[in-house]
Amino acid sequence: MATKNNSKRKSELADKLGDLNIKTPSFNLQEYIRVLRLARKPTKEEFLTISKISILGIALIGILGFIIYIFLTELPKAV
């Protein structure tokens, strides 16, 4: 009974998305298995490079957020 309701909901969703000209994503398990087979563990050098870039990006976003915070809290007090 539950699978019948799920398939009905999926078809209703597909119909609604089709009305909006949006293609529904396919859930082909073989595609996911293929991607997992092609995936590999990164080397130490690749991991360190990705980590450095990620840390730099997070730091830049944090600094930008802090600058915006300062402008929105301290600037009105000065005026």
C-alpha positions in Angstrom: 0.0 0.0 0.0 2.8 2.4 0.9 4.6 1.8 -2.4 1.4 2.6 -4.3 1.1 5.9 -2.5 4.7 6.7 -3.2 4.5 6.0 -6.9 1.3 8.1 -7.0 3.0 11.0 -5.3 6.0 10.7 -7.7 3.8 10.7 -10.7 1.9 13.7 -9.4 5.2 15.5 -8.8 6.4 14.6 -12.3 3.1 15.9 -13.8 3.5 19.2 -11.9 7.1 19.6 -12.9 6.2 18.7 -16.5 3.7 21.5 -16.5 6.5 23.9 -15.6 8.8 22.5 -18.3 11.2 21.0 -15.6 12.6 17.6 -16.3 12.5 15.2 -13.4 15.8 13.8 -12.3 16.4 10.1 -13.1 17.3 7.8 -10.2 19.2 5.1 -12.1 21.2 3.1 -9.6 23.7 2.0 -12.3 24.8 5.6 -12.8 25.5 6.0 -9.1 27.5 2.8 -9.0 29.5 3.9 -12.0 30.4 7.1 -10.3 31.5 5.3 -7.2 33.7 2.9 -9.1 35.4 5.9 -10.8 36.0 7.7 -7.5 39.3 7.3 -5.8 40.9 8.5 -2.6 42.8 11.8 -3.1 46.6 11.8 -2.6 48.0 13.6 0.4 49.1 16.6 -1.8 45.6 16.9 -3.4 44.0 16.7 0.1 46.3 19.4 1.5 45.7 21.7 -1.5 41.9 21.3 -1.2 42.1 21.9 2.5 44.1 25.1 2.1 41.7 26.5 -0.5 38.7 25.6 1.7 40.2 27.3 4.8 41.1 30.4 2.8 37.5 30.6 1.4 36.0 30.2 4.9 38.3 32.8 6.3 37.5 35.3 3.5 33.7 34.8 4.1 34.2 35.2 7.8 36.2 38.4 7.4 33.6 39.8 5.0 30.9 39.0 7.5 32.8 40.6 10.3 33.3 43.8 8.2 29.6 43.9 7.4 28.8 43.4 11.1 31.1 46.3 12.1 29.5 48.6 9.5 26.0 47.7 10.6 26.6 48.1 14.4 29.3 50.7 14.8 28.6 53.0 11.9 25.1 54.0 13.2 26.5 54.8 16.6 29.1 57.2 15.0 26.5 59.1 13.0 
